[in-house]
Amino acid sequence: MNRPAVFVAYTPYHVLLAYCLARTEFADRDSILVLVEDAVGEIDYPDLILARQEPGFQEVLKLPGLFGEENRIRRKRVLFSNVRRLRRTFRHRDIGPVLVFNDARPESQYFLSRPGAGFGYFVEDGGAVYGADEMRAPAATGLVNRILFGRTWETVKVQGTSSHIKGLRLVHPRAVRRELREMPAAPISAAPLVDLHDEDQFRRAVFQRAGLPATGLPRLGAVLVLPHSERVVDARRYGELLEVIVTSLRDRGLRLGVKYHPRESAGNYLSVLVKNLVVLPRALPMESIFLWAGADLRFVLGDISTAFFTAPWLVPHIRAVSFARLLGDPHPDLVRACGLVGIRLPSDLEGLTASFS
């Protein structure tokens, strides 16, 4: 009998991708989902998936995440406790392939470095795998982590580059950032996710938990995906762009929805700009919105978001338009990835508004 695959996830997006892989490439074995709850919301996707007749996951283990915890010492305590629990739980269990969504985290590194563990895969964490961002930490952090989590600890600056990773699973393998291009990679099939969202029972359960009516999402022509408030460097410039976008879409008769980051803690921090617009449930992933919005949804807009890469993967008629060039100078790797995927990157306001034609 094949040893079970272990998925180590941190967000609802991770859970949805893990489900796709569990139902396709790893369907010949049991799957264990380890969910570190970094994004706490009203929608418990693992429980809803387990309630189905064909769940995809045979076992789910939930661990506390770091959502809302800013104190460094308490954050380390949470992570140390998680790793200790994993050691107790899996000490005497054989496991097969390990698929992690963040190989810089200790929960993932526990499974990757575990003696006898199966092949280690990195599954994309979102848009970062197509850009150029690096994770930075003081030099002493590595030493502290080795003391807390063991001698096998690795400091990972670019997700997917841990020495234990032997393969990648991505939505768009050909668009991956340069540090990962030599790694064997395979695409993730969207078919299980599309089928899941077609199920009435699943759809009704998500709508109920998201506070949506039984009829579901309102009719929208476009969705504006906002970054976390901490990532907005120039709020005034950002606000000017949003005013242009709102006016342009309204002139074209398109109703605009606004989606805040699921981990946003500053509330409706752009309330003046989104007045009279549809604010979508924060806990509802954009991937679910794409699959349930219908043919009316034509555009997804914003700076740079994972949603720009998943829209063409799930619903090819939705056009992704990024105004990243109007806020700064995006990295060439990101520009390359956008071109390969079909994300529009206008360089001025005229080009931005023309993208809505």
C-alpha positions in Angstrom: 0.0 0.0 0.0 1.2 3.5 -0.9 2.3 5.6 2.0 0.1 8.7 2.5 0.9 12.0 1.1 1.2 14.9 3.5 0.2 18.5 2.6 1.4 21.3 4.9 -0.9 24.3 4.2 -1.3 27.7 5.8 -4.2 29.5 3.9 -7.5 28.7 2.2 -5.7 29.1 -1.1 -3.3 26.4 -0.1 -6.1 24.1 0.9 -7.8 24.5 -2.5 -4.6 23.6 -4.4 -3.9 20.7 -2.0 -7.4 19.4 -2.8 -6.6 19.6 -6.6 -3.4 17.6 -6.2 -5.0 15.0 -3.8 -7.7 14.4 -6.3 -5.4 14.0 -9.3 -1.7 13.3 -9.1 -1.9 11.7 -5.6 -5.3 10.1 -5.9 -3.7 6.6 -5.7 -2.9 7.1 -2.0 -4.4 8.6 1.2 -3.8 12.3 1.8 -3.2 14.0 5.2 -3.8 17.8 5.4 -1.8 19.6 8.1 -3.3 23.1 8.2 -1.5 25.8 10.2 -4.3 28.4 10.5 -2.5 31.6 9.5 -5.7 33.0 7.9 -8.6 32.6 10.3 -12.0 33.2 8.8 -15.6 32.2 8.8 -15.2 29.5 6.1 -13.6 26.2 7.2 -12.8 24.7 3.8 -11.2 21.5 5.2 -14.3 20.7 7.2 -16.6 21.4 4.2 -14.4 19.2 2.0 -14.3 16.4 4.6 -18.1 16.4 4.7 -18.3 15.3 1.1 -18.7 11.7 0.0 -15.3 11.9 -1.8 -13.3 14.2 0.4 -9.9 14.1 -1.1 -8.3 14.2 2.4 -8.6 11.2 4.7 -7.3 13.1 7.7 -6.9 16.8 8.7 -4.8 18.1 11.5 -5.2 21.8 12.5 -2.5 23.8 14.2 -2.7 27.4 15.5 -1.1 29.9 13.2 0.4 33.4 13.5 -2.6 35.5 12.5 -2.9 38.6 14.7 0.2 37.7 16.8 2.8 40.4 16.5 4.9 39.6 19.6 8.0 37.8 18.4 8.4 35.7 21.5 4.8 34.5 21.4 5.2 33.8 17.7 8.2 31.5 18.4 6.2 29.8 21.1 3.4 29.0 18.7 5.8 27.6 16.1 7.8 25.6 18.7 4.6 24.1 20.1 3.4 23.2 16.6 6.6 21.3 15.8 6.5 19.5 19.1 3.0 18.4 18.4 3.9 17.2 14.9 6.8 15.2 16.4 4.5 13.5 18.8 1.8 12.8 16.2 4.0 11.5 13.4 6.9 9.9 15.3 5.8 6.3 14.5 4.0 6.9 11.3 5.3 6.2 7.8 4.6 9.0 5.3 5.1 9.3 1.6 5.4 12.5 -0.5 5.6 15.7 1.4 4.0 18.8 -0.3 4.6 22.1 1.4 3.4 25.6 0.6 6.1 27.4 2.6 9.4 25.7 3.0 10.7 28.5 5.2 8.3 27.6 8.0 9.3 25.1 10.8 6.2 22.9 10.4 7.1 22.3 6.7 10.8 21.8 7.5 9.9 19.2 10.1 8.3 17.0 7.5 10.9 17.7 4.7 13.9 16.8 7.0 12.2 13.9 8.7 14.2 10.6 8.3 12.4 8.3 5.9 10.1 11.1 4.5 9.1 10.7 0.9 9.9 13.0 -2.0 9.7 16.7 -1.1 7.6 19.1 -3.3 7.1 22.8 -3.1 3.6 23.9 -4.1 3.2 27.5 -5.0 2.3 29.9 -2.2 0.8 32.4 -4.7 2.1 35.3 -6.7 5.5 35.3 -4.9 6.6 32.3 -6.9 6.4 34.4 -10.1 8.0 37.6 -8.8 11.3 38.5 -7.1 10.6 39.1 -3.4 12.9 37.6 -0.9 12.4 36.9 2.8 14.8 38.7 5.1 15.6 38.2 8.7 18.5 39.1 11.1 21.5 36.8 11.0 20.8 35.7 14.6 17.4 34.4 13.6 18.9 31.3 11.9 20.9 30.4 15.1 17.8 30.8 17.3 15.8 28.6 14.9 18.4 25.9 14.9 18.2 25.9 18.7 14.4 25.8 18.7 13.7 23.4 15.8 16.9 21.3 15.4 20.1 21.0 13.5 18.3 20.4 10.2 16.9 24.0 10.2 17.5 25.9 6.9 17.2 29.6 6.4 15.1 29.9 3.2 15.1 33.3 1.4 13.2 32.3 -1.7 10.4 29.9 -1.2 10.9 26.6 -2.9 14.7 26.6 -2.6 15.1 24.4 0.5 17.6 21.6 -0.1 14.9 19.0 0.6 12.7 20.2 -2.3 13.0 18.0 -5.4 10.1 19.2 -7.5 7.6 22.0 -7.9 3.8 22.0 -8.4 2.6 25.2 -9.9 -0.4 26.8 -11.6 1.9 28.3 -14.4 5.2 26.4 -14.5 6.7 28.3 -17.4 6.3 31.6 -15.7 8.2 30.7 -12.5 10.9 33.0 -11.1 14.5 32.5 -12.2 15.7 30.8 -8.9 13.3 27.9 -9.5 13.6 27.5 -13.3 16.0 24.5 -13.1 13.7 22.6 -10.8 11.5 19.8 -12.2 8.0 21.3 -12.3 4.5 20.1 -13.2 1.2 22.0 -13.6 -1.7 21.7 -11.1 -5.0 20.7 -12.7 -7.9 23.0 -12.0 -10.6 20.4 -12.8 -11.2 19.2 -9.2 -11.6 22.8 -8.1 -14.1 23.5 -10.8 -16.1 20.4 -10.0 -16.1 21.1 -6.3 -17.6 24.6 -6.9 -20.3 23.1 -9.1 -21.6 21.0 -6.2 -24.8 22.6 -4.7 -24.2 21.4 -1.1 -20.6 22.8 -1.1 -21.8 26.1 -2.6 -24.7 26.6 -0.2 -22.4 25.8 2.8 -19.8 28.4 1.7 -22.5 31.0 1.0 -24.0 30.5 4.5 -20.6 30.8 6.2 -19.6 33.9 4.2 -22.8 35.7 5.0 -24.1 35.6 1.4 -27.7 35.0 0.4 -28.7 31.7 -1.1 -28.6 33.3 -4.5 -24.8 33.9 -4.0 -22.7 36.7 -5.3 -24.1 39.9 -6.7 -23.6 40.5 -10.4 -20.2 42.2 -11.0 -18.3 43.4 -14.0 -15.0 43.7 -12.2 -13.3 43.0 -8.9 -10.6 45.2 -7.4 -8.2 43.2 -5.2 -6.6 45.4 -2.6 -3.3 44.7 -0.9 -2.8 44.4 2.8 -2.7 48.0 4.3 0.9 47.5 5.4 2.0 47.0 1.8 0.5 50.3 0.6 3.6 52.5 0.3 2.1 55.6 -1.3 -1.5 55.8 -0.1 -2.2 59.1 -1.9 -1.1 57.8 -5.3 -2.9 54.5 -4.7 -6.1 56.5 -3.9 -5.7 58.6 -7.1 -5.5 55.4 -9.2 -8.5 53.9 -7.5 -10.6 57.0 -8.3 -9.6 56.7 -12.0 -10.5 53.0 -12.0 -13.9 53.5 -10.3 -14.9 56.3 -12.6 -13.7 54.5 -15.8 -15.6 51.3 -14.9 -18.8 53.2 -14.0 -18.7 55.1 -17.3 -18.7 51.7 -19.0 -21.6 50.5 -16.9 -19.6 47.9 -15.0 -20.4 47.2 -11.4 -17.3 47.0 -9.2 -16.7 44.7 -6.3 -13.8 45.3 -3.8 -11.9 42.4 -2.1 -9.8 43.2 0.9 -6.8 41.0 1.9 -8.0 38.0 4.1 -5.5 38.9 6.8 -6.3 42.6 6.8 -6.7 43.9 10.4 -7.1 47.6 9.7 -10.8 47.3 8.8 -12.2 49.1 5.8 -9.1 51.2 5.4 -10.1 52.6 2.0 -13.7 53.2 3.0 -13.8 56.6 1.3 -12.7 55.2 -2.0 -15.1 52.2 -2.0 -18.2 54.1 -1.0 -21.3 52.7 -2.8 -19.3 49.7 -4.1 -19.8 46.1 -3.3 -17.4 44.9 -0.5 -17.0 41.2 -0.9 -16.5 38.8 2.0 -12.9 38.9 3.2 -12.8 35.2 4.0 -14.0 34.1 0.5 -11.0 33.3 -1.7 -10.8 35.0 -5.1 -10.7 31.6 -6.7 -14.2 30.8 -5.4 -15.4 34.3 -6.5 -14.1 33.6 -10.0 -15.9 30.3 -10.2 -19.2 31.6 -8.9 -19.4 35.1 -10.4 -20.6 34.0 -13.8 -20.0 35.4 -17.2 -20.6 39.0 -16.2 -17.3 39.2 -14.4 -14.8 40.4 -17.0 -11.9 42.0 -15.1 -9.8 41.5 -12.0 -7.8 44.6 -11.1 -5.1 45.7 -8.6 -1.4 46.1 -8.0 -0.1 42.5 -8.0 -2.1 39.6 -6.6 -2.2 35.8 -6.7 -5.6 36.3 -8.2 -4.1 37.6 -11.4 -2.4 34.2 -11.9 -5.4 32.1 -10.9 -8.0 33.9 -13.0 -6.8 32.7 -16.4 -6.1 29.2 -14.9 -9.8 28.9 -13.8 -11.8 31.2 -16.0 -10.0 32.2 -19.2 -12.5 35.0 -20.1 -11.5 37.1 -17.1 -8.9 39.7 -18.0 -6.3 40.6 -15.3 -5.2 44.2 -15.3 -2.3 45.3 -13.1 -1.4 49.0 -12.4 1.9 48.0 -10.8 3.8 50.1 -13.4 1.9 53.2 -12.3 3.1 52.7 -8.7 6.8 51.9 -9.4 9.1 49.8 -11.5 8.2 46.1 -11.2 11.0 43.5 -11.3 11.8 42.1 -14.8 10.9 38.6 -13.6 7.5 39.7 -12.6 7.0 41.6 -16.0 8.1 38.4 -17.8 5.6 36.3 -15.8 2.7 38.6 -16.4 3.5 38.5 -20.2 3.5 34.7 -20.2 0.3 34.4 -18.3 -1.5 37.2 -20.2 -1.7 39.8 -17.4 -2.0 43.4 -18.7 0.6 45.8 -17.3 -0.3 49.3 -18.7 2.4 52.0 -18.1 0.1 55.1 -18.0 -3.5 56.1 -17.1 -4.6 56.1 -20.7 -3.4 52.5 -21.2 -5.0 51.6 -17.9 -8.5 52.9 -18.8 -8.1 51.5 -22.4 -7.7 48.0 -20.8 -11.3 48.1 -19.7 -12.6 48.3 -23.3 
